Amino acid sequence: MATTKTTAKHTGFSEEEIAAMKEHAQDLKRAARRGAKADTEPDVLAKIAEMAEPDRTLAEQIHAIVRAAAPDLMPKLWYGMPSYARDGKIVCFFQPADKFKARYSTLGFNDAANLDDGTMWPTSYALTKLTAADKKRIGELVKQAAS
């Protein structure tokens, strides 16, 4: 009796998603060892420094904008990405293009962000470079999100 070999297509998590989940687990372990009040900004800056261009430049700019617009948001790593939290909840984050092999980086806002505008509003923005107008708009969005 002949048998036929079938190939099943994997429909689970991508390698990049699995890597991000592992980074998140490491982030949580690191935070637990340090305690809730620990300064995690050095971890965020180190992660940004590891990024390839142009992600690094974009992440540095986003970090500076967020820190200026909403100094009360705490920088922390979230799934290995720079993020900014209020009361332990992620308000916004920077997702480098290289992380998921995307065409562009993303500035995202989670549901803790105060961006509600009617019945529909954007929660993420594609980034390829930042103009002066973009930086101003991001600062306004972050300030509103953190309010």
C-alpha positions as CSV (number, residue, x, y, z in Angstrom):
1,M,0.0,0.0,0.0
2,A,1.5,3.3,-1.1
3,T,1.3,6.3,1.2
4,T,1.2,9.8,0.2
5,K,3.0,12.6,2.0
6,T,1.0,15.6,2.7
7,T,2.4,18.9,3.7
8,A,0.4,20.9,6.2
9,K,0.7,24.7,6.0
10,H,1.6,26.2,9.3
11,T,-1.0,28.8,10.3
12,G,0.3,29.6,13.8
13,F,2.6,32.4,14.9
14,S,5.3,33.7,12.6
15,E,9.0,33.4,13.7
16,E,8.9,37.2,14.3
17,E,5.8,36.9,16.5
18,I,7.4,34.1,18.5
19,A,10.6,36.1,19.0
20,A,8.5,39.1,20.2
21,M,6.7,36.9,22.7
22,K,10.0,35.6,24.0
23,E,11.3,39.2,24.3
24,H,8.1,40.1,26.2
25,A,8.7,37.2,28.7
26,Q,12.3,38.4,29.2
27,D,11.1,42.0,29.7
28,L,8.6,40.8,32.4
29,K,11.3,38.8,34.2
30,R,13.7,41.7,34.1
31,A,11.1,44.1,35.5
32,A,10.1,41.6,38.2
33,R,13.7,41.3,39.4
34,R,14.1,45.1,39.5
35,G,10.8,45.9,41.1
36,A,8.0,48.1,40.0
37,K,9.7,51.4,40.7
38,A,12.9,50.7,38.7
39,D,14.0,53.1,36.0
40,T,13.6,51.2,32.8
41,E,14.6,54.1,30.4
42,P,18.1,52.7,30.1
43,D,16.6,49.4,28.7
44,V,14.6,51.4,26.2
45,L,17.6,53.4,25.1
46,A,19.7,50.3,24.8
47,K,17.1,48.6,22.6
48,I,16.9,51.7,20.4
49,A,20.7,51.7,20.1
50,E,20.6,48.1,18.8
51,M,18.2,49.0,16.0
52,A,19.4,49.2,12.4
53,E,18.8,52.4,10.4
54,P,16.4,54.0,9.6
55,D,14.5,52.4,12.6
56,R,17.1,53.8,15.1
57,T,16.8,57.4,14.0
58,L,13.0,57.2,14.0
59,A,12.9,55.5,17.5
60,E,15.3,58.2,18.8
61,Q,13.1,60.9,17.5
62,I,9.9,59.3,18.8
63,H,11.5,58.8,22.2
64,A,12.5,62.5,22.4
65,I,9.1,63.6,21.3
66,V,7.3,61.4,23.9
67,R,9.6,62.4,26.7
68,A,9.1,66.1,26.0
69,A,5.3,65.9,25.3
70,A,4.4,63.5,28.2
71,P,7.2,63.3,30.7
72,D,4.9,61.4,33.1
73,L,4.8,58.4,30.8
74,M,7.3,55.8,31.9
75,P,9.5,54.3,29.1
76,K,9.6,50.6,29.2
77,L,10.1,47.6,26.8
78,W,6.9,45.9,25.6
79,Y,7.4,42.8,23.4
80,G,11.0,44.1,22.9
81,M,9.8,47.5,21.6
82,P,10.1,51.0,23.1
83,S,6.8,51.9,24.8
84,Y,5.5,54.4,27.2
85,A,3.2,53.6,30.0
86,R,0.9,55.3,32.5
87,D,0.0,53.4,35.7
88,G,1.5,50.3,34.2
89,K,-0.6,50.4,31.0
90,I,1.0,51.0,27.6
91,V,-0.2,54.2,26.1
92,C,2.0,54.3,23.0
93,F,4.8,52.3,21.4
94,F,7.2,52.3,18.5
95,Q,7.4,49.2,16.3
96,P,10.5,49.1,14.1
97,A,9.9,48.0,10.6
98,D,12.7,45.4,10.9
99,K,10.9,43.7,13.8
100,F,8.2,42.1,11.6
101,K,9.9,42.7,8.3
102,A,7.4,45.4,7.4
103,R,7.7,48.2,4.8
104,Y,7.5,50.9,7.5
105,S,7.8,51.5,11.2
106,T,4.7,52.2,13.3
107,L,3.8,54.5,16.1
108,G,0.9,52.8,17.8
109,F,-1.5,53.8,20.6
110,N,-3.2,51.3,22.9
111,D,-6.6,51.6,24.5
112,A,-5.1,53.4,27.5
113,A,-4.5,56.4,25.2
114,N,-7.0,59.2,25.4
115,L,-7.5,59.7,21.7
116,D,-11.2,59.0,21.4
117,D,-12.8,61.1,18.7
118,G,-16.4,60.2,17.9
119,T,-17.0,56.6,16.8
120,M,-13.7,56.1,14.9
121,W,-10.1,57.3,15.2
122,P,-6.7,56.0,14.2
123,T,-4.6,54.0,16.6
124,S,-1.4,53.6,14.6
125,Y,0.6,55.6,12.1
126,A,3.1,54.4,9.5
127,L,6.4,56.2,9.7
128,T,9.2,56.3,7.1
129,K,10.8,59.6,8.2
130,L,9.7,62.6,10.3
131,T,9.3,66.1,9.1
132,A,9.0,69.1,11.5
133,A,5.2,69.0,10.9
134,D,5.1,65.3,11.7
135,K,7.0,65.8,14.9
136,K,4.7,68.6,16.0
137,R,1.6,66.4,15.3
138,I,3.1,63.4,17.1
139,G,3.8,65.6,20.1
140,E,0.2,66.8,20.1
141,L,-1.1,63.2,19.8
142,V,1.1,61.9,22.6
143,K,0.1,64.8,24.9
144,Q,-3.5,64.1,24.2
145,A,-3.0,60.3,24.6
146,A,-1.3,60.8,28.0
147,S,-3.9,63.3,29.3
